Amino acid sequence: MAERDSKIKGTPLPRCPGTSVRDLALADTNPVPAFLYEDEYENLGSDPIPASRYTDPAFFALENERMWPRVWQMAAREEELPEPGDYIVYENAGKSFILMRQVDGAIRAFANVCLHRGRKLKTQDGWTSELQCPFHGFTWNNDGSLKQIPCRWDFAHLKDDAMHLPEISVGRWGGYIFVREAADGPSLEEFLAPMPEHFKRWRHEECATAIWVGKVIPANWKVVMEAFMESWHTVITHPQLLPFTGDANSMYNIYGDHVNLTVTPFGTMSPHIDAEGKEEQWIVDEFVKYNGRSSDNYDPDGVQEEGGYNVKVPAGMTARAALGASLRDTTSKMFGHDVSFASDAEMMDALLYNVFPNYSPWAGFQPNIVYRWRPWPDVDHCLMEVRIITRVPPGQPHPKAPPMKLLTDAQKWTDAPELGILGDVFEQDMENIPYVQQGLKASLNGQVQLANYQEMQIRQFQNTLMKYIDGTL
């Protein structure tokens, strides 16, 4: 165990019996990057989390004051503003910013506030040759410099240099655009580490947004986000996934304060299932029926069956190997990128990175899910966004991102048919999440208890949050 435990700080934590992520990686068809099966975490203890962090308006106000301005926030993807003059409005935690593509290709971010009487300059995304306030006509150039003040004779006290739109930091990585209000702090690359090194293999800059759906959820943003930070709720919440999901055998790594990684293996049975009499073909058939991320990417010449395609498991081959081979073949054909070298793990497993505080991209070579959660607008509500990004064939331009489809309160995730079976999975989550918020507000002991291993990423997240609240980060 010495080699395996070399990146574990403190006492190694117990794990669920059964086939591990490491076992599956060492049996993979192709080599798996070591960081996808090597343990790397710190034993963070077992102290409870105060329920008030999810329910108290005063704590919510502290987040807005002390945390949000100091962190890198994923605000957009490059394909949302491809041409000079394209802009998006990014709003979070009571702040509003305009991200604007410049003539030289750079992206700058300005406070979305007129310096005259305070009206928002823009209320929706679009293209513009200038930034003009709809109230009185104060106008700025797209680089934030002042262009015009109507009735300038009445504003002799205003100097052009002092009227430049306030600007915040912009960082770009992997096709994502980040902003940070605070001028000081770690660089974006330092904040994201080790993701930039890991993602050299998967290159999200080669991808573009294909699907984008959002919905306001009646729960605190942390409640909703943390529901996607562990896989072991699958056994009760998503039982249809158990035949092909190693839920309790997932690997949970943490890296410093801001990043963690969950590896949940697919194409292998949950340890909660009695494996007696279950064949490898059954695992594949269940995967094809219920795995929302990959079911649309099977060979269109195959036999369509219940939303997916048949994948036959040859004698002597495992379900993982058969699925990996099929996905490598069809992905290469559909997207024009040769992924013959990719491991089975990178073709099917849930490889979910969480970046503090609210951005979570999946990794690998399949179409990837990208989550984002934002307070919307108070302690009891948040906006949950789901993007699907897919690879752009070599030599083709990146298509402009579709606008986000914002579901109404009355609509369900299943009312976004473009999500496929993922909509059903999210609806299962929604059967819990609003009632978590209600339960936390009704709690008599005011405590949230966490598992030592399977929920340590939530503890890492909460520890980092408190460092910002306390001013130590």
MOJO-V848919 format. One record per residue. N is the residue number from 1. SS is DSSP state (2 for helix, 1 for strand, 0 for the rest). PHI is phi in degrees with one decimal (999 if undefined). PSI is psi in degrees with one decimal (NA if undefined). Layout:
N|SS|PHI|PSI / N|SS|PHI|PSI
This chain:
1|0|999|-10.7 / 2|0|-59.3|-46.0 / 3|0|-65.9|-42.0 / 4|2|-67.3|-33.7 / 5|2|-91.0|5.5 / 6|2|-63.5|-24.2 / 7|2|-106.2|16.1 / 8|1|-102.0|125.8 / 9|1|-95.8|125.5 / 10|0|88.7|-165.6 / 11|0|-74.7|127.5 / 12|0|-57.5|144.1 / 13|0|-94.2|148.8 / 14|0|-59.8|151.3 / 15|0|-127.1|157.7 / 16|0|-64.0|135.3 / 17|0|-62.3|151.5 / 18|0|122.2|-173.0 / 19|0|-63.8|128.2 / 20|0|-96.9|167.4 / 21|2|-58.4|-38.8 / 22|2|-64.2|-43.7 / 23|2|-57.3|-46.2 / 24|2|-66.4|-38.4 / 25|2|-65.3|-40.9 / 26|2|-71.2|-17.6 / 27|0|-101.0|7.2 / 28|0|-67.0|155.0 / 29|0|-62.3|-42.4 / 30|0|-122.0|161.0 / 31|0|-59.4|139.0 / 32|0|-104.5|133.3 / 33|0|-53.6|135.3 / 34|2|-58.9|-33.3 / 35|2|-68.0|-10.7 / 36|2|-89.5|-1.5 / 37|0|-141.0|-2.7 / 38|0|-90.6|131.5 / 39|0|-66.9|136.0 / 40|0|-150.2|99.9 / 41|1|-159.9|172.2 / 42|1|-124.5|135.4 / 43|0|-69.4|109.2 / 44|0|-95.6|7.0 / 45|0|88.1|-167.9 / 46|0|-132.3|15.7 / 47|0|-64.9|143.4 / 48|0|-70.9|160.8 / 49|1|-102.2|133.2 / 50|1|-64.8|130.2 / 51|0|-62.1|-25.1 / 52|2|-63.2|-21.1 / 53|2|-64.3|-20.4 / 54|2|-101.1|-12.6 / 55|2|-126.2|-19.6 / 56|0|-85.5|117.9 / 57|2|-58.0|-30.7 / 58|2|-68.0|-39.1 / 59|2|-68.7|-38.8 / 60|2|-58.0|-41.1 / 61|2|-65.6|-36.0 / 62|2|-65.9|-37.9 / 63|2|-59.4|-45.9 / 64|2|-64.7|-32.7 / 65|2|-84.5|-42.5 / 66|2|-108.8|-22.8 / 67|2|-103.0|-59.9 / 68|2|-54.8|-42.1 / 69|2|-67.3|-16.2 / 70|2|-103.5|-0.8 / 71|0|-111.7|155.0 / 72|0|-75.6|124.2 / 73|1|-111.8|130.0 / 74|1|-71.3|111.6 / 75|1|-101.8|-25.9 / 76|1|-167.6|173.0 / 77|1|-110.0|152.6 / 78|2|-55.0|-37.1 / 79|2|-75.1|-2.9 / 80|2|-76.8|-23.9 / 81|0|-140.3|73.7 / 82|0|-74.5|-27.9 / 83|0|-115.3|152.3 / 84|0|-53.6|134.3 / 85|0|95.4|-17.8 / 86|1|-68.9|141.6 / 87|1|-145.5|157.5 / 88|1|-129.7|151.9 / 89|1|-100.4|119.0 / 90|1|-110.6|123.0 / 91|1|-126.2|138.2 / 92|1|-166.3|140.1 / 93|0|52.1|40.8 / 94|0|83.5|-1.6 / 95|1|-108.3|153.1 / 96|1|-136.8|131.4 / 97|1|-133.0|149.4 / 98|1|-105.0|120.2 / 99|1|-97.2|121.9 / 100|1|-124.0|128.7 / 101|1|-76.2|128.4 / 102|0|-92.4|169.0 / 103|0|-60.6|-35.2 / 104|0|-84.7|6.8 / 105|0|91.8|-13.1 / 106|0|-66.6|164.7 / 107|1|-124.4|129.2 / 108|1|-121.0|151.9 / 109|1|-123.9|124.3 / 110|1|-119.6|150.5 / 111|1|-61.6|130.5 / 112|0|-86.5|60.7 / 113|0|-143.4|126.1 / 114|0|-67.6|133.3 / 115|0|-80.8|5.5 / 116|0|-90.2|-76.0 / 117|0|-118.0|5.0 / 118|0|93.5|5.3 / 119|0|-66.5|146.9 / 120|0|-62.0|136.4 / 121|0|-74.4|-38.6 / 122|0|-134.2|144.6 / 123|0|-117.2|-6.7 / 124|0|-152.0|163.3 / 125|0|-70.4|159.7 / 126|1|170.0|-154.4 / 127|1|-128.7|145.3 / 128|0|-154.5|151.9 / 129|0|-93.0|-9.7 / 130|0|-162.7|165.0 / 131|1|-110.3|100.3 / 132|1|-111.7|132.0 / 133|0|-72.0|128.3 / 134|0|-71.9|-7.8 / 135|0|-83.1|-60.9 / 136|0|-122.8|-6.4 / 137|0|94.1|8.9 / 138|0|-53.9|136.0 / 139|1|-133.9|137.8 / 140|1|-121.9|150.3 / 141|0|-71.5|165.3 / 142|0|-68.7|-12.1 / 143|0|-92.1|7.9 / 144|0|89.5|-6.4 / 145|0|-78.0|150.3 / 146|1|-67.8|135.4 / 147|1|-109.4|-43.9 / 148|1|-157.4|140.6 / 149|0|-121.9|115.3 / 150|0|-60.7|146.0 / 151|0|52.5|50.3 / 152|2|-57.3|-27.6 / 153|2|-58.4|-21.8 / 154|2|-94.3|4.1 / 155|0|-128.6|41.8 / 156|0|-61.2|-19.9 / 157|0|-79.6|-8.4 / 158|0|-99.8|126.1 / 159|0|-100.1|142.7 / 160|0|-56.0|-44.7 / 161|2|-61.1|-35.3 / 162|2|-77.6|-10.3 / 163|2|-103.6|12.7 / 164|0|-64.8|137.5 / 165|0|-59.9|130.7 / 166|0|-55.7|140.2 / 167|1|-125.3|147.3 / 168|1|-121.4|169.2 / 169|1|-70.8|143.8 / 170|1|-123.8|134.7 / 171|1|-127.8|147.5 / 172|1|-132.1|132.5 / 173|1|-156.9|134.8 / 174|0|60.7|25.5 / 175|0|87.0|-2.4 / 176|1|-101.2|148.5 / 177|1|-116.8|126.6 / 178|1|-115.8|152.3 / 179|1|-130.2|152.6 / 180|1|-142.9|130.1 / 181|0|-74.1|-40.8 / 182|0|-70.1|142.4 / 183|0|-79.2|-27.1 / 184|0|-105.4|168.1 / 185|0|126.4|178.9 / 186|0|-64.8|152.1 / 187|0|-64.6|164.3 / 188|2|-60.0|-42.0 / 189|2|-63.3|-39.4 / 190|2|-66.3|-41.2 / 191|2|-62.8|-39.5 / 192|2|-85.9|-12.9 / 193|0|-54.5|136.8 / 194|0|-96.8|17.5 / 195|2|-57.4|-44.8 / 196|2|-56.5|-35.9 / 197|2|-71.3|-44.5 / 198|2|-62.2|-43.1 / 199|0|-79.6|-2.1 / 200|0|-56.3|-26.1 / 201|0|-79.4|-34.0 / 202|0|-103.7|-20.7 / 203|0|47.8|73.3 / 204|2|-66.0|-14.7 / 205|2|-68.1|-14.7 / 206|2|-86.2|2.1 / 207|1|-109.9|165.6 / 208|1|-143.6|155.2 / 209|1|-69.2|123.9 / 210|1|-104.9|-33.6 / 211|1|-138.8|141.4 / 212|1|-151.3|113.1 / 213|1|-131.3|139.1 / 214|1|-132.9|158.4 / 215|1|-155.8|138.9 / 216|1|-80.3|126.3 / 217|1|-109.4|134.4 / 218|0|-79.3|66.1 / 219|0|-160.0|155.7 / 220|0|-59.2|144.9 / 221|2|-58.5|-31.5 / 222|2|-73.3|-36.4 / 223|2|-59.0|-46.2 / 224|2|-69.5|-46.4 / 225|2|-61.1|-43.8 / 226|2|-68.0|-20.7 / 227|0|-65.8|-20.8 / 228|0|-104.4|13.4 / 229|0|-105.7|10.3 / 230|0|-153.4|153.7 / 231|0|-106.6|-8.2 / 232|0|-79.7|-5.8 / 233|0|-71.9|-8.6 / 234|2|-55.6|-38.4 / 235|2|-59.6|-33.3 / 236|2|-103.1|-42.6 / 237|2|-81.3|-37.5 / 238|0|-126.3|58.9 / 239|2|-61.7|-22.9 / 240|2|-66.6|-16.8 / 241|2|-88.5|-13.0 / 242|2|-61.3|-33.9 / 243|2|-60.8|-21.3 / 244|2|-131.1|16.8 / 245|1|-127.2|120.9 / 246|0|-82.8|65.4 / 247|0|-59.0|-56.1 / 248|0|-76.7|-10.0 / 249|0|-94.0|9.8 / 250|0|-61.8|153.6 / 251|1|-104.7|132.7 / 252|1|-120.3|112.3 / 253|1|-109.7|149.9 / 254|1|-130.0|144.4 / 255|1|-129.7|101.3 / 256|0|63.7|-139.1 / 257|0|-96.0|-28.0 / 258|0|-112.5|-10.9 / 259|1|-134.7|142.5 / 260|1|-144.1|169.3 / 261|1|-139.6|129.3 / 262|1|-110.5|131.3 / 263|1|-116.5|109.4 / 264|1|-110.4|114.9 / 265|0|-75.4|139.8 / 266|1|-110.8|165.6 / 267|0|76.2|16.5 / 268|0|-142.3|146.4 / 269|0|-74.8|148.0 / 270|0|-62.3|144.7 / 271|0|-65.4|-10.9 / 272|0|-82.8|-6.6 / 273|0|-99.9|139.6 / 274|0|-74.8|113.0 / 275|0|-79.4|-7.5 / 276|0|-63.0|127.1 / 277|0|80.9|-2.8 / 278|0|-88.6|127.3 / 279|0|-99.7|161.9 / 280|2|-60.3|-34.1 / 281|2|-64.0|-34.6 / 282|2|-63.7|-40.5 / 283|2|-60.1|-45.9 / 284|2|-63.5|-45.4 / 285|2|-60.8|-40.0 / 286|2|-69.1|-38.0 / 287|2|-60.0|-45.3 / 288|2|-63.3|-37.2 / 289|2|-73.4|-37.3 / 290|2|-121.4|-2.8 / 291|0|-88.4|102.9 / 292|0|-68.3|-28.6 / 293|0|-73.3|-28.3 / 294|0|-117.7|-10.2 / 295|2|-65.1|-21.7 / 296|2|-87.0|2.1 / 297|2|-112.2|17.1 / 298|0|-82.9|165.6 / 299|0|-56.4|118.3 / 300|0|-66.0|-11.4 / 301|0|-86.6|-4.2 / 302|0|-78.3|-171.5 / 303|0|-96.5|113.0 / 304|1|-71.8|135.9 / 305|1|-152.2|111.6 / 306|0|54.8|48.3 / 307|0|89.4|-5.0 / 308|1|-135.2|-154.1 / 309|1|-136.1|148.8 / 310|0|-65.5|135.9 / 311|0|-126.5|118.0 / 312|0|-90.3|136.1 / 313|0|-95.1|111.7 / 314|0|-62.3|154.9 / 315|0|-57.0|134.1 / 316|0|84.7|-2.0 / 317|0|-104.8|147.4 / 318|0|-82.8|161.9 / 319|2|-59.7|-41.7 / 320|2|-60.9|-44.1 / 321|2|-65.2|-41.6 / 322|2|-65.9|-43.8 / 323|2|-65.8|-41.0 / 324|2|-61.3|-44.0 / 325|2|-63.1|-44.4 / 326|2|-63.7|-44.1 / 327|2|-69.1|-36.9 / 328|2|-61.3|-43.1 / 329|2|-66.8|-50.7 / 330|2|-72.6|-33.3 / 331|2|-65.2|-42.6 / 332|2|-61.3|-40.7 / 333|2|-69.7|-42.7 / 334|2|-74.2|-36.4 / 335|2|-113.8|-2.5 / 336|0|73.5|13.1 / 337|0|-110.0|128.0 / 338|0|-74.4|112.7 / 339|0|-116.9|27.5 / 340|0|-61.9|-23.7 / 341|0|-81.1|-12.9 / 342|0|-71.3|146.5 / 343|0|-76.5|160.7 / 344|2|-57.8|-39.3 / 345|2|-58.5|-42.6 / 346|2|-75.3|-15.3 / 347|2|-90.9|-20.2 / 348|2|-138.5|-26.9 / 349|0|-71.0|156.0 / 350|1|-80.8|102.7 / 351|1|-108.4|90.0 / 352|1|-107.9|117.5 / 353|1|-96.4|135.4 / 354|1|-113.3|125.4 / 355|1|-111.9|123.5 / 356|0|-60.0|135.4 / 357|0|-100.4|-14.6 / 358|0|-151.9|25.7 / 359|1|-127.7|127.6 / 360|1|-140.1|98.3 / 361|1|-94.8|139.7 / 362|1|-79.0|154.4 / 363|0|-117.8|176.7 / 364|0|110.3|-169.1 / 365|0|-109.0|2.5 / 366|0|-86.8|166.8 / 367|0|-50.4|131.1 / 368|1|-106.9|140.4 / 369|1|-82.6|140.8 / 370|1|-129.3|119.7 / 371|1|-99.9|151.2 / 372|1|-148.4|140.7 / 373|1|-128.7|134.2 / 374|1|-134.7|141.3 / 375|1|-55.6|134.2 / 376|0|-150.5|84.3 / 377|0|-107.5|-3.0 / 378|0|-123.6|-173.0 / 379|0|-64.5|-22.8 / 380|0|-101.9|5.7 / 381|0|-142.2|154.4 / 382|1|-151.0|158.8 / 383|1|-97.8|117.3 / 384|1|-99.5|128.3 / 385|1|-119.6|139.0 / 386|1|-124.7|117.5 / 387|1|-108.4|150.2 / 388|1|-118.7|121.7 / 389|1|-109.0|140.8 / 390|1|-127.6|158.2 / 391|1|-73.6|139.4 / 392|0|-90.2|127.4 / 393|0|-54.2|142.1 / 394|0|-54.0|137.6 / 395|0|86.2|-10.2 / 396|0|-97.0|144.8 / 397|0|-69.4|151.9 / 398|0|-71.9|125.4 / 399|0|-68.9|148.8 / 400|0|-64.7|141.9 / 401|0|-63.8|140.3 / 402|0|-69.0|153.7 / 403|0|-66.6|154.2 / 404|0|-66.5|130.9 / 405|1|-83.9|110.4 / 406|1|-94.3|111.7 / 407|1|-71.4|147.0 / 408|0|-79.6|169.9 / 409|0|-59.2|-34.2 / 410|0|-79.0|-18.1 / 411|0|-85.9|154.5 / 412|0|-105.5|166.4 / 413|2|-59.5|-28.7 / 414|2|-70.9|-9.4 / 415|2|-82.8|4.1 / 416|0|-111.0|85.5 / 417|2|-61.2|-21.7 / 418|2|-64.6|-20.4 / 419|2|-77.0|-13.2 / 420|0|61.1|-140.2 / 421|0|-72.6|-13.0 / 422|2|-58.8|-33.4 / 423|2|-58.7|-39.5 / 424|2|-66.3|-39.6 / 425|2|-64.1|-45.2 / 426|2|-63.6|-36.4 / 427|2|-65.0|-34.3 / 428|2|-62.6|-39.7 / 429|2|-63.7|-38.0 / 430|2|-67.8|-18.7 / 431|2|-70.0|-14.0 / 432|2|-108.4|-46.4 / 433|2|-60.0|-48.4 / 434|2|-60.2|-31.7 / 435|2|-79.1|-21.1 / 436|2|-64.3|-46.1 / 437|2|-61.0|-44.2 / 438|2|-63.9|-40.8 / 439|2|-66.1|-40.3 / 440|2|-62.3|-36.7 / 441|2|-71.7|-25.0 / 442|2|-95.8|-1.1 / 443|0|-58.9|136.1 / 444|0|-89.7|-33.3 / 445|0|-93.4|-10.6 / 446|0|64.8|29.1 / 447|1|-128.9|147.6 / 448|1|-116.8|124.7 / 449|0|-100.2|138.8 / 450|0|-122.0|147.7 / 451|0|-65.9|147.5 / 452|0|-69.2|-40.1 / 453|0|-102.2|-56.5 / 454|0|-68.9|-16.6 / 455|0|-121.5|21.4 / 456|2|-70.7|-23.2 / 457|2|-67.3|-32.9 / 458|2|-65.4|-40.5 / 459|2|-65.4|-41.6 / 460|2|-58.3|-45.9 / 461|2|-59.3|-46.8 / 462|2|-65.6|-38.2 / 463|2|-62.4|-42.8 / 464|2|-65.8|-42.0 / 465|2|-55.6|-44.9 / 466|2|-69.0|-28.4 / 467|2|-63.9|-37.7 / 468|2|-70.9|-41.3 / 469|2|-63.9|-39.3 / 470|2|-82.1|-9.3 / 471|0|83.4|16.8 / 472|0|-93.0|-5.7 / 473|0|-123.9|NA
